[in-house]
Amino acid sequence: MNLTNELAKQRNRAAAERTLMAWIRTCLSLISFGFGLDKIIGAINRSRLEGSNHVDLSVRLLAMGFVLTGILAMGAAIRQHRRDLRQIRRDDYVYIEETSISTATAAALIVIGAIALIILISGALSA
């Protein structure tokens, strides 16, 4: 047993745990934002006499996009965490470049943002 290798494994494991915790916070924020967006817009529409089904559907779809992005990113983060721990346990550890969960999450948020922009523009043009 090489003490240097064991200490490096311990540091890598701690880093993997911190990374997973950061993903948990990020995904919880995405899910909470989506859920909160839906509830806030729903409450605003209920307080008005006339409710717009178009707005309700578009906001609901955006909210579902945030929630779905959070769920998928969390699943990918758990999968990556488990794979990292398996690699750390091995004595013949070799770093392998993987697809970035951050990049995939950012791409999903770009799509959600673009859809939100289209909805806002179409709402402004129809008003």
N, C-alpha and C positions, 0 to 999 in steps of 0.2 A: 504494500500500500504506500503510495507516494503522497505525502502530506500536501504538497503544492497542488497536485491534481485534485485532491479531495476538497481543498479550500476553494479552488476555482469552481468545482461543481456546486459547492454550497453558495457561492456568489451568483452563479448562473441561475440556480434554482430560486434564490431570492429575487433576482431580476425578473424571472418568469412570473413569479407571484405578483410583483408590482405591476407588470404589464397587464396581467389578467385583471387586477383590481382597477386599473385605468380603463380597460375596456368595459368592465361592469358599470363604472360611473358614466361613461360615454353612452352606452346602450340604454341605461336607465334614463338618462336625460332625453334621448331620442324618443323612447317609448312614452315618457311622461309628457313631453312636449306635444306629441301627436294626440294623446288622450286629452290633455288640457285644452288644446286648440279646438277639438271637437266639442268639448263641454262648454267652453266659453262662447263659441259661435252659436251653439244650440240655445244657451241661456239668453243671448242677445236676441235671437230670432223669436223666442217664446215671449219676450217682453214686448215685442212689437205686435200690432194687431195682424198685419199681413206678413206672412213668412214666404221667403223665396226658396222654392225647391231647388232651383239651379245653384244657388249659393250653398244650400245645405249639402247637396251632392258633391260639389266641387271641394268644399272644405272637408267633408268626410273622406273623400278620396285622398286628399293631401295628408290628413291625419293618419289614415291607414298606411300611407307611404312612409311616414316617419316611424310608426310602430313596426311595420314590416322590416324596415332598414335596421332598426334596433335589434329585433329578434334575429335576423340573419347574421348581423355582425357579431352578436353574442355567441351564436352557434359556431361561427368561424373562429372566434377567439378561444372558445373552449377547446375546439379541435386542435388549434395551433398550440395551446398550452399543454395539452396532453402529449402531443408529438414532441414538443420541446423537452418535457420531463423524461420521456422515453429515451431521447437522444442523450441527455445529460447522464443518465444511468449507465450508458454504454462506455466501455473503456476505449473504444475506437471511434470516438466522436469526430464527425466531419461536418463542417458547416455546409448546409445546402440552401441556396437562395430559394425563397418561396414567394408566392404572390402576396402582395401587401394587402392586409385587411383594411388598412387606413385608406389606401388608394381606392379600393372597391367601395368603401363607405362614402368617401368623398365624391366618387362618381355617382352613386345613388342620390346623394344630396344635391348634386348639380341637376340631375333629372327632376327631382322634386321641386327644386327652386325654379327651373325653367317652366314646369307645369304651373306653378303658382304665379309666375309672371304672366303667362298666357291667360290664365283665369282673371287676373287683375286687369289686364289690358282689355280683354273681351267685356268685362263688367263695366269698365270705364267707357268703352265705345257704345255699349247698349244703354247707358244711363242718360 
